[in-house]
Amino acid sequence: MILVDSCVLIDVFDVDPQWHPWSLDALQRHQAQGLAVNAVICAEIAPSFESHQSMQHALELVHLVFAPLSLASAFLAAQAFGRYRQNSGTKNSTLPDFFIGAHAQAQGWAILTRDRARYKTYFPAVKLITPETFS
């Protein structure tokens, strides 16, 4: 299973002029491995849609399944956020990328993303599928 980061989905759903082709191709090429989203990813892509139903329909069209966050994922996200704050991070609440990275780590999944820096720093064991690793 591959957890699909919100940036990839926003590229596809909003037809980003620069990233739409890469993101759509990446989704299509990895579909056979199974593609998933969680509540955090859905919250980040929701502004692209007029209703919950239209978002759900779009997710179904690209064959994404919903995977709930586990307690283990929440714990790992909090640990990563603690390391972020120790490294002089300025945010005061756990960032979405920490929940996404922790979810992938807890499940042993890869992440399909264009935003590798934070994942690479705080979740180095998670396999990342990025424009640099997949073209």
DOKERO-756922 format. One record per residue: x, y, z of N, C-alpha, C, O in turn; residue number from 1. Coordinates in Angstrom, 1 decimal. Each point is the difference from the previous one (the first is absolute). Layout:
REM residues N
+--------+--------+--------+--------+--------+--------+--------+--------+--------+--------+--------+--------+-----+
!    n.X !    n.Y !    n.Z !   ca.X !   ca.Y !   ca.Z !    c.X !    c.Y !    c.Z !    o.X !    o.Y !    o.Z ! seq !
+--------+--------+--------+--------+--------+--------+--------+--------+--------+--------+--------+--------+-----+
!      X !      Y !      Z !      X !      Y !      Z !      X !      Y !      Z !      X !      Y !      Z ! NUM !
...
+--------+--------+--------+--------+--------+--------+--------+--------+--------+--------+--------+--------+-----+
END
This chain:
REM residues 135
+--------+--------+--------+--------+--------+--------+--------+--------+--------+--------+--------+--------+-----+
!    n.X !    n.Y !    n.Z !   ca.X !   ca.Y !   ca.Z !    c.X !    c.Y !    c.Z !    o.X !    o.Y !    o.Z ! seq !
+--------+--------+--------+--------+--------+--------+--------+--------+--------+--------+--------+--------+-----+
!    0.8 !   -1.2 !    0.0 !   -0.8 !    1.2 !    0.0 !    0.9 !    1.2 !    0.0 !    1.1 !    0.0 !    0.6 !   1 !
!   -1.6 !    1.1 !   -1.3 !    0.7 !    1.3 !    0.0 !   -0.9 !    1.0 !    0.5 !   -1.1 !    0.2 !   -0.5 !   2 !
!    1.6 !    0.6 !    1.4 !   -0.8 !    1.2 !    0.5 !    0.3 !    1.2 !   -0.9 !    1.2 !    0.3 !   -0.3 !   3 !
!   -2.2 !    0.3 !   -0.3 !    0.1 !    1.1 !   -0.9 !   -0.1 !    1.3 !    0.7 !   -1.0 !    0.3 !    0.6 !   4 !
!    2.1 !    0.5 !   -0.7 !    0.0 !    1.3 !    0.7 !   -1.0 !    0.9 !   -0.7 !   -0.3 !   -0.1 !   -1.2 !   5 !
!   -0.2 !    1.1 !    1.9 !   -1.0 !    0.9 !   -0.5 !    0.6 !    0.9 !   -1.1 !   -0.8 !    0.3 !   -0.9 !   6 !
!    2.1 !    0.0 !    0.8 !    0.5 !    0.8 !   -1.1 !   -0.2 !   -0.7 !   -1.3 !   -0.3 !    0.7 !   -1.0 !   7 !
!    0.5 !   -2.0 !    1.0 !   -0.2 !   -0.8 !   -1.3 !   -1.5 !    0.1 !   -0.4 !   -0.3 !    0.2 !   -1.2 !   8 !
!   -0.6 !   -0.4 !    2.1 !   -1.4 !    0.1 !   -0.3 !   -0.5 !    1.3 !   -0.4 !   -0.8 !    0.2 !   -0.9 !   9 !
!    1.3 !    0.9 !    1.5 !   -0.3 !    1.3 !   -0.4 !    0.5 !    0.3 !   -1.4 !   -0.7 !    0.7 !   -0.7 !  10 !
!    1.9 !   -1.2 !    0.4 !    0.5 !    0.2 !   -1.4 !   -1.0 !   -0.6 !   -1.0 !   -0.3 !    0.6 !   -1.0 !  11 !
!   -0.3 !   -1.7 !    1.3 !   -0.9 !   -0.7 !   -0.9 !   -1.3 !    0.6 !    0.0 !   -0.6 !    0.4 !   -1.1 !  12 !
!    0.0 !   -0.1 !    2.3 !   -1.4 !    0.5 !    0.0 !   -0.1 !    1.4 !   -0.4 !   -1.0 !    0.4 !   -0.6 !  13 !
!    2.1 !    0.4 !    0.9 !   -0.1 !    1.4 !   -0.4 !    0.8 !    0.3 !   -1.4 !    0.1 !    1.1 !   -0.4 !  14 !
!    0.3 !   -2.2 !   -0.2 !    0.8 !    0.1 !   -1.3 !    1.1 !    1.0 !    0.1 !    0.0 !    1.0 !   -0.8 !  15 !
!    0.9 !   -1.2 !    1.7 !    1.2 !    0.9 !    0.1 !    0.8 !   -0.1 !   -1.3 !    0.3 !   -1.0 !   -0.5 !  16 !
!   -0.1 !    2.2 !   -0.1 !    0.7 !    0.1 !   -1.3 !    1.4 !   -0.7 !    0.0 !    0.4 !   -0.5 !   -1.0 !  17 !
!    0.3 !    0.6 !    2.1 !    1.4 !   -0.6 !    0.0 !   -0.1 !   -1.5 !    0.4 !    0.7 !   -0.8 !   -0.6 !  18 !
!   -1.4 !    0.4 !    1.6 !    0.1 !   -1.3 !    0.6 !   -1.1 !   -1.0 !   -0.3 !    0.1 !   -1.2 !    0.3 !  19 !
!   -1.2 !    1.7 !   -1.0 !   -1.1 !   -0.9 !   -0.3 !    0.5 !   -1.3 !   -0.8 !   -0.4 !   -1.1 !    0.4 !  20 !
!    1.2 !    1.3 !   -1.4 !    0.4 !   -1.2 !   -0.8 !    0.8 !   -1.0 !    0.9 !   -0.3 !   -1.2 !   -0.1 !  21 !
!    1.3 !    1.6 !    0.8 !    0.7 !   -0.9 !    0.9 !   -0.8 !   -0.7 !    1.0 !    0.0 !   -1.2 !    0.2 !  22 !
!   -0.9 !    2.0 !    0.5 !   -0.8 !   -0.6 !    1.1 !   -1.0 !   -1.0 !   -0.6 !   -0.2 !   -1.0 !    0.6 !  23 !
!   -0.5 !    1.4 !   -1.7 !   -0.9 !   -1.0 !   -0.6 !    0.7 !   -1.3 !   -0.4 !   -0.5 !   -1.1 !    0.2 !  24 !
!    1.6 !    1.3 !   -0.9 !    0.8 !   -1.2 !   -0.4 !    0.4 !   -0.9 !    1.2 !   -0.1 !   -1.2 !   -0.1 !  25 !
!    0.6 !    1.9 !    1.1 !    0.4 !   -0.8 !    1.2 !   -1.2 !   -0.7 !    0.6 !    0.2 !   -1.2 !    0.4 !  26 !
!   -1.3 !    1.8 !   -0.3 !   -1.2 !   -0.7 !    0.5 !   -0.4 !   -1.2 !   -0.8 !   -0.2 !   -1.1 !    0.5 !  27 !
!    0.3 !    1.3 !   -1.8 !   -0.4 !   -1.1 !   -0.9 !    1.0 !   -1.2 !    0.0 !   -0.4 !   -1.1 !    0.0 !  28 !
!    1.7 !    1.5 !    0.1 !    1.0 !   -1.1 !    0.1 !    0.1 !   -0.8 !    1.3 !    0.4 !   -1.1 !    0.0 !  29 !
!   -0.9 !    1.7 !    1.0 !    0.1 !   -0.6 !    1.3 !   -1.4 !   -0.6 !    0.5 !   -0.1 !   -0.5 !    1.1 !  30 !
!   -0.9 !    0.7 !   -1.9 !   -1.3 !   -0.5 !    0.3 !   -0.1 !   -1.5 !    0.4 !   -0.7 !   -0.3 !    0.9 !  31 !
!    1.4 !   -0.5 !   -1.6 !    0.0 !   -1.4 !    0.3 !    0.5 !   -0.4 !    1.4 !   -0.3 !   -1.0 !    0.5 !  32 !
!    1.1 !    1.9 !    0.1 !    0.5 !   -0.3 !    1.3 !   -1.0 !    0.4 !    1.1 !    0.2 !   -0.3 !    1.2 !  33 !
!   -1.2 !    1.0 !   -1.6 !   -1.0 !    0.5 !    0.9 !    0.4 !    1.4 !    0.5 !    1.1 !    0.3 !    0.4 !  34 !
!   -2.1 !    0.6 !   -0.5 !    0.2 !    1.4 !    0.4 !   -1.0 !    0.4 !    1.1 !   -1.1 !   -0.4 !    0.0 !  35 !
!    1.6 !    1.1 !    1.0 !   -0.8 !    0.4 !    1.2 !    0.1 !    1.4 !    0.4 !    1.0 !    0.7 !   -0.4 !  36 !
!   -2.0 !   -0.2 !    1.1 !    0.0 !    1.3 !    0.6 !   -0.5 !   -0.2 !    1.4 !   -0.6 !   -1.0 !    0.4 !  37 !
!    0.9 !    2.1 !    0.4 !   -0.6 !   -0.1 !    1.4 !   -0.7 !    1.3 !    0.2 !   -0.2 !    0.9 !   -0.9 !  38 !
!   -0.3 !   -0.7 !    2.1 !   -0.8 !    1.2 !    0.4 !    0.8 !    1.3 !   -0.2 !   -0.6 !    1.0 !   -0.4 !  39 !
!    1.8 !   -1.0 !    0.7 !    0.8 !    1.2 !   -0.1 !    0.2 !    0.4 !   -1.5 !   -0.2 !    1.2 !   -0.3 !  40 !
!    0.5 !   -2.2 !   -0.5 !    0.1 !    0.3 !   -1.5 !   -1.3 !    0.5 !   -0.5 !   -0.1 !    1.0 !   -0.8 !  41 !
!   -1.0 !   -1.6 !    1.2 !   -1.4 !    0.4 !   -0.5 !   -0.2 !    1.4 !    0.5 !   -0.6 !    0.8 !   -0.8 !  42 !
!    0.9 !   -0.4 !    2.0 !   -0.2 !    1.4 !    0.5 !    0.8 !    1.0 !   -0.9 !   -0.4 !    1.1 !   -0.2 !  43 !
!    1.6 !   -1.5 !   -0.2 !    0.9 !    0.9 !   -0.8 !   -0.5 !    0.1 !   -1.4 !    0.1 !    1.1 !   -0.6 !  44 !
!   -0.8 !   -2.1 !    0.0 !   -0.5 !    0.2 !   -1.3 !   -1.4 !    0.5 !   -0.1 !   -0.5 !    0.4 !   -1.1 !  45 !
!   -0.2 !   -0.4 !    2.2 !   -1.4 !    0.4 !    0.0 !   -0.3 !    1.3 !   -0.6 !   -1.0 !    0.1 !   -0.7 !  46 !
!    1.8 !    0.9 !    0.8 !   -0.3 !    1.3 !   -0.6 !   -0.1 !    0.0 !   -1.5 !   -0.6 !    0.9 !   -0.7 !  47 !
!    1.1 !   -2.0 !    0.1 !   -0.1 !   -0.2 !   -1.5 !   -1.4 !   -0.4 !   -0.4 !   -0.3 !   -0.1 !   -1.2 !  48 !
!   -0.6 !   -0.2 !    2.1 !   -1.3 !   -0.6 !   -0.3 !   -1.1 !    0.8 !    0.6 !    0.1 !    0.7 !    1.0 !  49 !
!   -1.3 !   -0.8 !   -1.6 !   -1.2 !    0.7 !    0.5 !   -0.7 !   -0.8 !    1.1 !   -0.8 !    0.6 !    0.8 !  50 !
!    1.0 !   -1.9 !   -0.8 !   -0.8 !   -0.8 !    1.0 !    0.8 !   -1.2 !    0.3 !    1.0 !   -0.4 !   -0.7 !  51 !
!   -1.4 !   -0.2 !    1.8 !    0.6 !   -1.3 !    0.5 !   -0.2 !   -1.1 !   -1.1 !    1.0 !   -0.7 !   -0.3 !  52 !
!   -2.1 !    0.7 !   -0.3 !   -0.4 !   -1.0 !   -1.0 !    0.9 !    0.2 !   -1.3 !    0.5 !   -1.0 !   -0.6 !  53 !
!   -0.3 !    2.2 !    0.2 !    0.9 !    0.2 !   -1.2 !    1.4 !   -0.4 !    0.3 !    0.7 !   -0.5 !   -0.9 !  54 !
!   -0.2 !    0.8 !    2.1 !    1.3 !   -0.5 !    0.4 !    0.1 !   -1.5 !    0.0 !    1.0 !   -0.6 !   -0.5 !  55 !
!   -2.0 !    0.0 !    1.1 !    0.0 !   -1.5 !    0.0 !    0.0 !   -0.6 !   -1.4 !    0.7 !   -1.0 !   -0.2 !  56 !
!   -1.5 !    1.6 !   -0.6 !   -0.1 !   -0.5 !   -1.4 !    1.4 !    0.2 !   -0.7 !    0.4 !   -0.9 !   -0.7 !  57 !
!    0.2 !    2.0 !    0.9 !    1.4 !    0.2 !   -0.6 !    1.0 !   -1.0 !    0.5 !    0.8 !   -0.5 !   -0.8 !  58 !
!   -0.8 !    0.2 !    2.1 !    0.9 !   -1.0 !    0.5 !   -0.3 !   -1.4 !   -0.5 !    0.9 !   -0.7 !   -0.3 !  59 !
!   -2.2 !    0.4 !    0.1 !   -0.3 !   -1.3 !   -0.6 !    0.5 !   -0.1 !   -1.5 !    0.4 !   -1.0 !   -0.4 !  60 !
!   -0.5 !    2.1 !   -0.3 !    0.4 !    0.0 !   -1.4 !    1.5 !   -0.3 !   -0.2 !    0.4 !   -0.6 !   -1.0 !  61 !
!    0.4 !    1.0 !    2.0 !    1.4 !   -0.3 !   -0.1 !    0.4 !   -1.2 !    0.9 !    1.2 !   -0.2 !    0.3 !  62 !
!   -2.2 !   -0.5 !    0.1 !    0.1 !   -1.3 !    0.7 !    0.7 !    0.1 !    1.3 !    0.9 !   -0.8 !    0.4 !  63 !
!   -1.2 !    1.8 !    0.4 !    0.6 !    0.2 !    1.3 !   -1.0 !   -0.6 !    1.1 !   -1.2 !    0.2 !   -0.1 !  64 !
!    1.8 !   -0.9 !    1.1 !   -0.8 !   -0.5 !    1.1 !    0.3 !    0.8 !    1.2 !    1.1 !    0.6 !    0.1 !  65 !
!   -2.0 !   -0.5 !    0.8 !    0.2 !    0.8 !    1.2 !    0.5 !   -1.0 !    1.1 !   -0.5 !   -1.0 !    0.3 !  66 !
!    1.6 !    1.5 !    0.3 !    0.7 !   -0.8 !    1.1 !    0.0 !    0.9 !    1.3 !    0.7 !    1.0 !    0.0 !  67 !
!   -1.4 !   -1.4 !    1.0 !    0.0 !    0.8 !    1.2 !    1.3 !    0.0 !    0.7 !    0.8 !   -1.0 !   -0.1 !  68 !
!   -0.5 !    2.1 !    0.8 !    1.2 !    0.1 !    0.8 !   -0.1 !   -0.9 !    1.3 !   -1.1 !    0.0 !    0.6 !  69 !
!    2.1 !   -0.6 !   -0.3 !    0.0 !   -0.9 !    1.2 !    0.6 !    0.8 !    1.2 !    0.5 !    1.1 !   -0.1 !  70 !
!   -0.7 !   -1.7 !    1.3 !    0.6 !    0.6 !    1.2 !    1.5 !    0.0 !   -0.1 !    0.7 !    1.0 !    0.4 !  71 !
!   -0.1 !   -2.0 !   -1.0 !    1.4 !   -0.1 !   -0.2 !    0.5 !    1.2 !   -0.9 !    1.0 !    0.6 !    0.2 !  72 !
!   -1.8 !   -0.3 !   -1.3 !    0.3 !    1.1 !   -0.9 !    0.0 !    1.3 !    0.8 !    0.9 !    0.8 !   -0.2 !  73 !
!   -1.9 !   -0.6 !    1.0 !   -0.1 !    1.3 !    0.8 !    1.2 !    0.1 !    0.9 !    0.6 !    1.1 !    0.2 !  74 !
!   -0.2 !   -2.2 !    0.4 !    1.2 !    0.1 !    0.9 !    1.3 !    0.3 !   -0.7 !    0.7 !    0.8 !    0.4 !  75 !
!   -0.5 !   -1.5 !   -1.6 !    1.2 !    0.3 !   -0.8 !    0.0 !    1.5 !   -0.5 !    1.0 !    0.6 !    0.0 !  76 !
!   -2.2 !   -0.1 !   -0.3 !   -0.1 !    1.4 !   -0.5 !    0.4 !    0.9 !    1.1 !    0.7 !    1.0 !   -0.2 !  77 !
!   -1.1 !   -1.3 !    1.5 !    0.3 !    0.9 !    1.1 !    1.5 !   -0.1 !    0.3 !    0.7 !    1.0 !    0.3 !  78 !
!   -0.1 !   -2.2 !   -0.5 !    1.5 !   -0.1 !    0.2 !    0.7 !    0.8 !   -1.0 !    1.0 !    0.7 !    0.3 !  79 !
!   -1.4 !   -0.7 !   -1.6 !    0.7 !    0.7 !   -1.0 !   -0.2 !    1.5 !    0.2 !    0.9 !    0.8 !   -0.2 !  80 !
!   -2.1 !   -0.4 !    0.7 !   -0.2 !    1.4 !    0.3 !    0.9 !    0.5 !    1.1 !    0.6 !    1.1 !    0.0 !  81 !
!   -0.3 !   -2.0 !    1.0 !    0.9 !    0.3 !    1.1 !    1.4 !    0.3 !   -0.5 !    0.7 !    0.9 !    0.4 !  82 !
!   -0.3 !   -1.8 !   -1.3 !    1.4 !    0.2 !   -0.6 !    0.0 !    1.3 !   -0.8 !    1.0 !    0.7 !    0.0 !  83 !
!   -2.1 !   -0.4 !   -0.7 !   -0.1 !    1.3 !   -0.8 !    0.2 !    1.2 !    0.9 !    0.8 !    0.9 !   -0.3 !  84 !
!   -1.5 !   -0.9 !    1.4 !    0.1 !    1.1 !    1.0 !    1.4 !    0.1 !    0.6 !    0.5 !    1.1 !    0.2 !  85 !
!    0.2 !   -2.3 !    0.1 !    1.3 !    0.0 !    0.5 !    1.0 !    0.6 !   -1.1 !    1.0 !    0.6 !    0.4 !  86 !
!   -1.3 !   -0.7 !   -1.6 !    0.8 !    0.5 !   -1.1 !   -0.4 !    1.4 !   -0.4 !    0.3 !    0.5 !   -1.1 !  87 !
!   -0.9 !    0.2 !    2.1 !   -0.4 !    1.4 !   -0.2 !   -1.2 !    0.3 !   -0.9 !   -0.1 !    1.0 !   -0.6 !  88 !
!   -0.7 !   -2.1 !    0.4 !   -1.2 !    0.2 !   -0.8 !   -0.9 !    1.0 !    0.7 !   -0.1 !    0.1 !    1.3 !  89 !
!   -0.6 !    0.7 !   -2.0 !   -0.8 !    1.1 !    0.5 !   -1.5 !   -0.2 !    0.1 !   -0.7 !    0.8 !    0.7 !  90 !
!    0.2 !   -1.8 !   -1.3 !   -1.4 !   -0.3 !    0.1 !   -0.4 !   -0.5 !    1.4 !    0.8 !   -0.7 !    0.7 !  91 !
!   -2.0 !    0.9 !   -0.3 !   -0.5 !   -0.4 !    1.4 !   -0.9 !   -1.2 !    0.0 !   -0.3 !   -0.5 !    1.1 !  92 !
!    0.0 !    0.0 !   -2.2 !   -0.9 !   -1.2 !    0.0 !    0.6 !   -1.0 !   -1.1 !    0.7 !    0.4 !   -0.9 !  93 !
!   -1.0 !   -1.6 !    1.1 !    0.5 !   -1.1 !   -0.8 !   -0.4 !    0.3 !   -1.5 !   -1.2 !    0.2 !   -0.3 !  94 !
!    2.2 !   -0.2 !   -0.6 !   -0.2 !    0.3 !   -1.4 !   -0.6 !   -1.2 !   -0.7 !    0.2 !   -1.1 !    0.3 !  95 !
!   -1.0 !    1.4 !   -1.4 !   -0.6 !   -1.1 !   -0.8 !    1.0 !   -1.0 !   -0.5 !   -0.2 !   -1.2 !    0.0 !  96 !
!    1.4 !    1.7 !   -0.4 !    1.0 !   -0.9 !   -0.5 !    0.4 !   -1.0 !    1.0 !    0.4 !   -1.1 !   -0.4 !  97 !
!   -0.4 !    1.4 !    1.7 !    0.4 !   -0.9 !    1.0 !   -1.1 !   -1.1 !    0.1 !    0.4 !   -1.2 !    0.2 !  98 !
!   -1.6 !    1.5 !   -0.3 !   -1.1 !   -1.0 !    0.0 !    0.2 !   -0.9 !   -1.2 !   -0.2 !   -1.3 !    0.1 !  99 !
!    0.4 !    1.9 !   -1.2 !    0.1 !   -0.8 !   -1.3 !    1.3 !   -0.9 !    0.1 !   -0.1 !   -1.2 !   -0.3 ! 100 !
!    1.2 !    1.7 !    0.7 !    1.2 !   -0.8 !    0.1 !   -0.1 !   -1.1 !    1.0 !    0.4 !   -1.1 !   -0.2 ! 101 !
!   -1.0 !    1.5 !    1.4 !   -0.2 !   -1.0 !    1.0 !   -0.9 !   -1.1 !   -0.4 !    0.2 !   -1.2 !    0.3 ! 102 !
!   -1.3 !    1.5 !   -1.0 !   -0.9 !   -1.0 !   -0.5 !    0.7 !   -1.0 !   -0.9 !   -0.1 !   -1.2 !    0.1 ! 103 !
!    0.9 !    1.8 !   -1.1 !    0.8 !   -0.9 !   -0.9 !    1.0 !   -0.9 !    0.8 !    0.1 !   -1.2 !   -0.3 ! 104 !
!    0.5 !    1.8 !    1.2 !    1.0 !   -0.8 !    0.8 !   -0.6 !   -1.1 !    0.8 !    0.4 !   -1.1 !    0.0 ! 105 !
!   -1.5 !    1.4 !    0.7 !   -0.7 !   -0.9 !    0.8 !   -0.6 !   -1.2 !   -0.8 !    0.0 !   -1.2 !    0.4 ! 106 !
!   -0.3 !    1.5 !   -1.7 !   -0.6 !   -1.1 !   -0.8 !    1.1 !   -0.7 !   -0.9 !   -0.3 !   -1.0 !   -0.6 ! 107 !
!    1.5 !    1.6 !    0.6 !    1.0 !   -0.5 !   -0.9 !   -0.3 !    0.3 !   -1.5 !    0.4 !   -0.8 !   -0.9 ! 108 !
!   -1.0 !    1.9 !    0.7 !   -0.3 !    0.4 !   -1.4 !    0.9 !    1.1 !   -0.5 !    0.8 !    0.6 !    0.8 ! 109 !
!   -0.8 !   -0.4 !   -2.1 !    0.8 !    1.0 !   -0.7 !   -0.9 !    1.3 !    0.0 !   -1.2 !   -0.1 !    0.2 ! 110 !
!    1.8 !    1.2 !   -0.5 !   -0.8 !    1.2 !   -0.3 !    0.3 !    0.6 !   -1.3 !    1.2 !    0.1 !   -0.4 ! 111 !
!   -2.2 !    0.2 !   -0.4 !    0.1 !    0.6 !   -1.3 !   -0.2 !    1.5 !    0.2 !   -1.0 !    0.5 !    0.4 ! 112 !
!    2.1 !    0.2 !   -0.6 !    0.0 !    1.5 !    0.4 !    1.0 !    0.8 !   -0.9 !    0.9 !   -0.6 !   -0.6 ! 113 !
!   -1.1 !    1.9 !    0.5 !    1.0 !    0.9 !   -0.6 !    0.8 !    0.7 !    1.1 !    1.0 !    0.7 !   -0.3 ! 114 !
!   -1.4 !   -0.9 !    1.6 !    0.5 !    0.8 !    1.1 !    0.8 !   -1.0 !    0.9 !   -0.5 !   -0.5 !    1.0 ! 115 !
!    1.8 !    0.2 !   -1.4 !    0.7 !   -1.0 !    0.7 !    0.8 !    0.5 !    1.2 !    0.3 !   -0.9 !    0.9 ! 116 !
!    0.0 !    2.2 !   -0.8 !    0.9 !    0.4 !    1.1 !   -0.5 !   -0.4 !    1.4 !    0.8 !   -0.6 !    0.7 ! 117 !
!   -2.0 !    1.0 !   -0.3 !   -0.4 !   -0.3 !    1.4 !   -0.1 !   -1.5 !    0.2 !    0.4 !   -0.5 !    1.0 ! 118 !
!   -1.0 !   -0.2 !   -2.0 !   -0.1 !   -1.5 !    0.2 !    1.4 !   -0.6 !    0.1 !    0.2 !   -0.9 !    0.9 ! 119 !
!    0.7 !    1.3 !   -1.7 !    1.4 !   -0.5 !    0.0 !    0.7 !    0.2 !    1.4 !    0.7 !   -0.8 !    0.5 ! 120 !
!   -1.0 !    2.0 !    0.0 !    0.6 !    0.4 !    1.3 !   -0.6 !   -0.7 !    1.2 !    0.8 !   -0.5 !    0.8 ! 121 !
!   -2.1 !    0.4 !   -0.8 !   -0.6 !   -0.5 !    1.2 !   -0.5 !   -1.5 !   -0.1 !   -0.3 !   -0.6 !    1.0 ! 122 !
!    0.3 !    0.1 !   -2.2 !   -0.4 !   -1.4 !   -0.2 !    0.9 !   -0.7 !   -1.0 !   -0.4 !   -0.4 !   -1.1 ! 123 !
!    1.7 !    0.4 !    1.4 !    1.0 !   -0.5 !   -1.0 !   -0.2 !   -1.5 !   -0.4 !    0.5 !   -0.4 !   -1.1 ! 124 !
!   -1.2 !   -0.4 !    1.9 !   -0.2 !   -1.4 !   -0.4 !   -1.2 !   -0.1 !   -1.0 !   -0.1 !   -1.1 !   -0.6 ! 125 !
!   -0.7 !    2.1 !    0.4 !   -1.1 !   -0.1 !   -1.0 !    0.5 !    0.2 !   -1.4 !    0.7 !    1.0 !   -0.3 ! 126 !
!   -1.1 !   -1.9 !   -0.6 !    0.4 !    0.1 !   -1.4 !   -0.8 !    1.1 !   -0.6 !   -1.2 !    0.1 !    0.2 ! 127 !
!    1.9 !    0.8 !   -0.9 !   -0.7 !    1.1 !   -0.7 !    0.1 !   -0.1 !   -1.5 !    1.0 !   -0.4 !   -0.5 ! 128 !
!   -2.2 !    0.6 !   -0.1 !    0.0 !    0.0 !   -1.5 !   -0.2 !    1.4 !   -0.3 !   -1.1 !    0.6 !    0.2 ! 129 !
!    2.1 !    0.0 !   -0.8 !    0.0 !    1.5 !   -0.3 !    0.5 !    0.2 !   -1.5 !    0.4 !   -1.0 !   -0.6 ! 130 !
!   -0.5 !    2.2 !    0.1 !    0.5 !    0.2 !   -1.3 !    1.5 !   -0.3 !   -0.2 !    0.4 !   -0.4 !   -1.1 ! 131 !
!    0.3 !    0.5 !    2.2 !    1.4 !   -0.4 !    0.0 !    0.3 !   -1.5 !   -0.1 !    1.0 !   -0.4 !   -0.6 ! 132 !
!   -1.9 !   -0.4 !    1.1 !    0.1 !   -1.4 !    0.1 !   -0.8 !   -0.7 !   -1.1 !    0.2 !   -1.2 !   -0.3 ! 133 !
!   -1.1 !    1.9 !   -0.3 !   -0.9 !   -0.6 !   -1.0 !   -0.3 !    1.0 !   -1.0 !   -0.6 !    1.0 !    0.2 ! 134 !
!    1.0 !   -1.3 !   -1.4 !   -0.3 !    0.9 !   -1.1 !   -0.5 !   -0.7 !   -1.2 !   -0.3 !    0.7 !   -1.0 ! 135 !
+--------+--------+--------+--------+--------+--------+--------+--------+--------+--------+--------+--------+-----+
END
